[in-house]
Amino acid sequence: MERTSGVLLHITSLASPYGIGSFGRAAYEFVDFLSACKQSYWQILPLTTTSYGDSPYQSFSAFAGNTHLIDFDRLVEAGYLKASDLEDLSFAENPEVVDYGRIFKVRRPLLEKAVASFQKAKKDKSRDFKDFVQANQDWLEAFCQYMTVKDSFDLKAWYDWPEAYRTYQVDQVKALCRDHADRYNYHLITQYFFFKQWEALKAYANQKHIQIIGDMPIYVARDSVEMWTQPAMFKTDANKDPLTVAGTPPDNFSDTGQYWGNPIYDWDYMADQGYQWWIQRMAKSFEMYDIVRIDHFRGFESFWEVPYGSETAASGHWTKGPGLKLFKALKDALGDLAIIAEDLGFMTDEVIEMREATGYPGMKILQFAFNGKTDSLDLPHHYYANTIAYVGTHDNETARGWYEESANQAQRDQVDAYLNRRKGEAASHALNRGIAASSSQIAIYTMQDLLNLGNRARMNTPSTIGCNWQWRMAEDALTADVYEQLTDLTETYFRANPKFKLGTSITNKGD
């Protein structure tokens, strides 16, 4: 079994002159950085569309791509934009912070120009474009319809649309889309731009022997095409309002739990349908990624179900999920899959048994290990091979932020002693050494920790809204010192990329 490692950095956090990271030059340079440092993985967050709150875990579609990630320079190279189109535009005040409100306003007119040029060149009549539309027809048409109707009603959520459109009536919706063909085609063609640019970037990464670890949220948003067109998949009342919504019970992140607000699946209905929607979703995920991390994996065994409209998630209760039946259906349809189980949160024997039965590796978070006194199971000497080791995830503080701002003196003393922190060594580097030296098959370092950044670079604080998903890496961040640090970790702890064959890197012991 090979020991390997990689880096977690979302696309939005890359440098670019256009307000948000994209599939452009900086992304290719980051692949080169990973390759030069002998890494095996680039882990990212979901690439789906974002809505209110800017979270990639709250999307208008389980399938559609986030058009903010389309790179303008690539559109210029393709002849769909002119370089002059990009001049004298302000995408951000601070190049290290995403201003979602600003880029929402500035980017769309540019994408509309690119779409118009694409159509003028009759590229929408090309075989490549038609093949893309045909290959994605099972989700693409409904998504473009949904967004066209949304555009027509001031971008409101579907449940705030006029009564005639709240229920998905195909003929009526198609008539509206014909009347607003420019809007429909905008969404259709920008999805084509997104997927073509992503496919090219992923191909480049794979050529460099870098595998992409994608992220699949367990739930979809209430304001989504799935809720609008397929309400039978969810627990709803006669008005299609959710009966219950998703969340988590009170935990280390929140005394009142987390009220996510996502609609709850009707798992009995999905079982009757042979889990076809999940099979379709997983198949699409493996077209986009080499490995898929399933967010909130424990929710398939049992999930925290909160009455819709509750003030907090504390009023929820545990409800049984589909368990192994779903994963058996996925395996029967798609074969063995390279899946990472995000098995964090409130764990029970039943959840552990489900994970072990699938054979999927779980996650170990080093920040959870140090309480200043006891022998926690999150300490690296308890790790075993079929796990993925992290100092923290996108939901955690940065390593430096946790050590300097949240950990008490007893915890800091335990970190220093346990990791034999050297004089003058950054706490973030000592913690990275901890996961590099562990028995876990894979170690994933966050880019913020490699850069020794504090909590201003934190990606997400659970149960908050309005200040998350904004961090971006400085254009000159990848210094020689960063290269040397990551390469040294990789070589010292024998995690250099073995240039494996794609799809064979994660142990799956499931039958």
Secondary structure as the mmCIF struct_conf table of DSSP 4:
data_model
#
loop_
_struct_conf.conf_type_id
_struct_conf.id
_struct_conf.beg_label_comp_id
_struct_conf.beg_label_asym_id
_struct_conf.beg_label_seq_id
_struct_conf.end_label_comp_id
_struct_conf.end_label_asym_id
_struct_conf.end_label_seq_id
STRN STRN1 THR A 4 LEU A 8
HELX_RH_3T_P HELX_RH_3T_P1 ILE A 11 SER A 13
BEND BEND1 LEU A 14 LEU A 14
TURN_TY1_P TURN_TY1_P1 PRO A 17 TYR A 18
BEND BEND2 GLY A 19 ILE A 20
BEND BEND3 PHE A 23 GLY A 24
HELX_RH_AL_P HELX_RH_AL_P1 ARG A 25 ALA A 36
TURN_TY1_P TURN_TY1_P2 CYS A 37 LYS A 38
STRN STRN2 TYR A 41 GLN A 43
STRN STRN3 THR A 48 THR A 48
TURN_TY1_P TURN_TY1_P3 TYR A 52 GLY A 53
TURN_TY1_P TURN_TY1_P4 PRO A 56 TYR A 57
BEND BEND4 GLN A 58 GLN A 58
BEND BEND5 PHE A 60 PHE A 60
BEND BEND6 ALA A 62 PHE A 63
STRN STRN4 GLY A 65 GLY A 65
HELX_RH_3T_P HELX_RH_3T_P2 THR A 67 LEU A 69
HELX_RH_AL_P HELX_RH_AL_P2 PHE A 72 GLU A 77
TURN_TY1_P TURN_TY1_P5 ALA A 78 GLY A 79
BEND BEND7 TYR A 80 LEU A 81
HELX_RH_3T_P HELX_RH_3T_P3 ALA A 83 LEU A 86
TURN_TY1_P TURN_TY1_P6 GLU A 87 ASP A 88
BEND BEND8 GLU A 93 ASN A 94
TURN_TY1_P TURN_TY1_P7 PRO A 95 GLU A 96
STRN STRN5 VAL A 97 VAL A 97
HELX_RH_AL_P HELX_RH_AL_P3 TYR A 100 LYS A 120
TURN_TY1_P TURN_TY1_P8 ALA A 121 LYS A 122
HELX_RH_3T_P HELX_RH_3T_P4 LYS A 123 LYS A 125
BEND BEND9 SER A 126 SER A 126
HELX_RH_AL_P HELX_RH_AL_P4 ARG A 127 ALA A 135
TURN_TY1_P TURN_TY1_P9 ASN A 136 ASN A 136
HELX_RH_AL_P HELX_RH_AL_P5 GLN A 137 SER A 152
TURN_TY1_P TURN_TY1_P10 PHE A 153 LEU A 155
HELX_RH_3T_P HELX_RH_3T_P5 TRP A 158 ASP A 160
BEND BEND10 TRP A 161 TRP A 161
HELX_RH_AL_P HELX_RH_AL_P6 GLU A 163 ARG A 166
BEND BEND11 THR A 167 THR A 167
HELX_RH_AL_P HELX_RH_AL_P7 VAL A 170 ASP A 179
TURN_TY1_P TURN_TY1_P11 HIS A 180 HIS A 180
HELX_RH_AL_P HELX_RH_AL_P8 ALA A 181 GLN A 207
TURN_TY1_P TURN_TY1_P12 LYS A 208 HIS A 209
STRN STRN6 GLN A 211 MET A 216
BEND BEND12 ILE A 218 TYR A 219
BEND BEND13 ARG A 222 SER A 224
HELX_RH_AL_P HELX_RH_AL_P9 VAL A 225 THR A 229
HELX_RH_3T_P HELX_RH_3T_P6 PRO A 231 MET A 233
STRN STRN7 PHE A 234 PHE A 234
STRN STRN8 THR A 236 THR A 236
TURN_TY1_P TURN_TY1_P13 ALA A 238 ASN A 239
BEND BEND14 LYS A 240 LYS A 240
STRN STRN9 PRO A 242 PRO A 242
BEND BEND15 LEU A 243 LEU A 243
STRN STRN10 THR A 244 THR A 248
BEND BEND16 PRO A 250 PRO A 250
BEND BEND17 ASN A 252 PHE A 253
TURN_TY1_P TURN_TY1_P14 ASP A 255 THR A 256
STRN STRN11 GLN A 258 PRO A 263
HELX_LH_PP_P HELX_LH_PP_P1 ILE A 264 ILE A 264
STRN STRN12 TYR A 265 TYR A 265
HELX_RH_AL_P HELX_RH_AL_P10 TRP A 267 ASP A 272
TURN_TY1_P TURN_TY1_P15 GLN A 273 TYR A 275
HELX_RH_AL_P HELX_RH_AL_P11 GLN A 276 MET A 288
BEND BEND18 ASP A 290 ASP A 290
STRN STRN13 ILE A 291 ILE A 294
TURN_TY1_P TURN_TY1_P16 ASP A 295 HIS A 296
HELX_RH_3T_P HELX_RH_3T_P7 PHE A 297 PHE A 300
TURN_TY1_P TURN_TY1_P17 GLU A 301 GLU A 301
STRN STRN14 SER A 302 PRO A 307
TURN_TY1_P TURN_TY1_P18 TYR A 308 GLY A 309
BEND BEND19 GLU A 311 THR A 312
HELX_RH_3T_P HELX_RH_3T_P8 ALA A 313 SER A 315
STRN STRN15 HIS A 317 LYS A 320
TURN_TY1_P TURN_TY1_P19 GLY A 323 GLY A 323
HELX_RH_AL_P HELX_RH_AL_P12 LEU A 324 LEU A 334
BEND BEND20 ASP A 336 ASP A 336
STRN STRN16 ILE A 339 ALA A 341
BEND BEND21 GLY A 345 PHE A 346
HELX_RH_AL_P HELX_RH_AL_P13 ASP A 349 THR A 358
TURN_TY1_P TURN_TY1_P20 GLY A 359 GLY A 359
STRN STRN17 GLY A 362 ILE A 365
HELX_RH_3T_P HELX_RH_3T_P9 LEU A 366 ALA A 369
BEND BEND22 GLY A 372 THR A 374
TURN_TY1_P TURN_TY1_P21 LEU A 377 ASP A 378
BEND BEND23 LEU A 379 LEU A 379
HELX_RH_3T_P HELX_RH_3T_P10 PRO A 380 HIS A 382
BEND BEND24 ALA A 385 ASN A 386
STRN STRN18 THR A 387 TYR A 390
BEND BEND25 VAL A 391 VAL A 391
TURN_TY1_P TURN_TY1_P22 HIS A 394 ASP A 395
BEND BEND26 ASN A 396 ASN A 396
HELX_LH_PP_P HELX_LH_PP_P2 GLU A 397 THR A 398
HELX_RH_AL_P HELX_RH_AL_P14 ALA A 399 GLY A 401
HELX_RH_PI_P HELX_RH_PI_P1 TRP A 402 SER A 406
BEND BEND27 ALA A 407 ALA A 407
HELX_RH_AL_P HELX_RH_AL_P15 GLN A 409 TYR A 418
TURN_TY1_P TURN_TY1_P23 LEU A 419 ASN A 420
HELX_LH_PP_P HELX_LH_PP_P3 ARG A 421 ARG A 422
TURN_TY1_P TURN_TY1_P24 LYS A 423 GLY A 424
HELX_RH_AL_P HELX_RH_AL_P16 ALA A 427 ALA A 436
BEND BEND28 ALA A 437 SER A 439
BEND BEND29 GLN A 441 GLN A 441
STRN STRN19 ILE A 442 THR A 446
HELX_RH_AL_P HELX_RH_AL_P17 MET A 447 LEU A 450
TURN_TY1_P TURN_TY1_P25 LEU A 451 ASN A 452
HELX_RH_3T_P HELX_RH_3T_P11 ASN A 455 ALA A 457
TURN_TY1_P TURN_TY1_P26 PRO A 462 SER A 463
BEND BEND30 GLY A 466 CYS A 467
BEND BEND31 TRP A 469 TRP A 469
STRN STRN20 TRP A 471 TRP A 471
TURN_TY1_P TURN_TY1_P27 GLU A 475 ASP A 476
HELX_RH_AL_P HELX_RH_AL_P18 ALA A 480 THR A 492
TURN_TY1_P TURN_TY1_P28 TYR A 493 PHE A 494
HELX_LH_PP_P HELX_LH_PP_P4 PHE A 500 LYS A 501
TURN_TY1_P TURN_TY1_P29 LEU A 502 GLY A 503
BEND BEND32 SER A 505 ILE A 506
#
